[in-house]
Amino acid sequence: MALGGPFLAAQKACLMPQIRGYASWMIEQGADLYTVQKLLGHKTNIMTQRYAHLSENKLKDAVKALGKAWQHHKAATEGQEGEG
């Protein structure tokens, strides 16, 4: 008696929370969606797009950091305008 389809489907269903957690962790650590797609074995990026919102948080953090750096640069160069 071959276990086949139903057994494999149940096995995959049990592993999905771990797989999703692994994918989410990879995105949070800075992995790009293409890398996650390949590691998870997704043939297209459609399945991997479910993790895109996690990388959007990284983008927001990057914009905040850029804003802080710009303010620091602006403050540092304001005193130099009269020089030169």
VEXNU-891538 format. One line per field, with one value per residue (C-alpha): x, y, z; residue number from 1. Coordinates in steps of 0.02 Angstrom, whole numbers, always signed. Layout:
BEGIN
x c(X,...)
y c(Y,...)
z c(Z,...)
k c(NUM,...)
//
This chain:
BEGIN
x c(+0,+77,+53,+80,-26,-123,+30,+140,+4,-12,+176,+187,+43,+136,+294,+215,+221,+407,+436,+341,+437,+602,+554,+498,+660,+763,+672,+693,+880,+893,+874,+794,+634,+723,+839,+692,+598,+742,+773,+590,+580,+446,+443,+378,+383,+194,+203,+350,+259,+168,+329,+348,+265,+410,+535,+425,+463,+648,+615,+529,+676,+796,+697,+700,+888,+912,+809,+916,+1076,+1012,+970,+1144,+1225,+1120,+1165,+1349,+1355,+1252,+1401,+1511,+1405,+1490,+1662,+1759)
y c(+0,+163,+313,+435,+591,+605,+565,+690,+823,+799,+804,+967,+1043,+1006,+1088,+1246,+1348,+1312,+1353,+1517,+1560,+1523,+1631,+1774,+1763,+1768,+1926,+2009,+1970,+2059,+1921,+1979,+1901,+1817,+1723,+1670,+1613,+1502,+1430,+1387,+1310,+1426,+1420,+1599,+1748,+1746,+1628,+1723,+1891,+1847,+1894,+2062,+2159,+2110,+2190,+2346,+2370,+2366,+2501,+2610,+2589,+2635,+2793,+2844,+2816,+2916,+3059,+3061,+3058,+3201,+3306,+3272,+3318,+3475,+3531,+3498,+3595,+3746,+3819,+3796,+3900,+4064,+3987,+3961)
z c(+0,-57,+55,-88,-107,+56,+162,+70,+79,+268,+288,+189,+289,+451,+387,+316,+478,+493,+310,+326,+484,+396,+247,+359,+458,+298,+239,+409,+401,+235,+106,-56,-121,-267,-147,-39,-194,-248,-75,-53,-226,-292,-482,-494,-378,-354,-203,-131,-139,+23,+112,+23,+164,+276,+158,+151,+336,+291,+161,+289,+408,+267,+227,+411,+418,+258,+332,+489,+385,+278,+430,+502,+335,+320,+497,+466,+303,+357,+449,+296,+176,+223,+213,+55)
k c(1,2,3,4,5,6,7,8,9,10,11,12,13,14,15,16,17,18,19,20,21,22,23,24,25,26,27,28,29,30,31,32,33,34,35,36,37,38,39,40,41,42,43,44,45,46,47,48,49,50,51,52,53,54,55,56,57,58,59,60,61,62,63,64,65,66,67,68,69,70,71,72,73,74,75,76,77,78,79,80,81,82,83,84)
//
